[in-house]
Structures are given as structure tokens and as C-alpha cells.
Amino acid sequence: MNKYYVTFGQVHAHRVNDYTFDKDSVAVIQAEDFVAGRKIAFALFGNKWAFFYTEDDHEKDKDFMEYFPRGQHPANFKEVSDDLDK
């Protein structure tokens, strides 16, 4: 299972699994592959999101999260990690 990261524009806000995703947060999606991940993103957020990143994209940009003060949060799975419970 791979992780994919979805970011949102200034006017995009979505309530998914009791969490509000917006411009200050990153949705983390687990999926088998890139195509399946994008399908999940469209199913959860419609077409109201900005960018879709792979794990490789995320790893290459070490400063990626500085622009998202609310952090990352799982969108289609449950994670027990403290850093994802913001």
C-alpha cells in the first residue's frame, strides 16, 4: 500500500471522517497505486483540491509541510501515529 498526499486551495474545505481538510492541512490517502489514489481523492473531495503528490514527491521536498500548519491527516484510513492526529 502506498501513501499519496492531497493539498487544497484557499477556498477548498471538506469534512471527511470527522476531520476538516482545508488549505492548512494535507490529506493522506492510502492506495495500491497512483491511479487508485486519484480515484479516492475524487471520491472524497470531488474536484475541489489543488495538488496530488506521491511519497517520492513528499520525500524530495523536505520543507513541504512548513506550508501546512495543521499537518497531515489520514483521509481513507485510521492511523495511530501522534503526528497525524492534529
Buried (B, 14 or more C-beta within 10 A) or exposed (E): EBBBBBBBEEEBBBEBEEBEBBBEBBBBBBBEEEEBBBEBBEEBBEEEBEEBBBEEEBEEEEEBBEEBEBBBBBBBEEBEEEEBEE
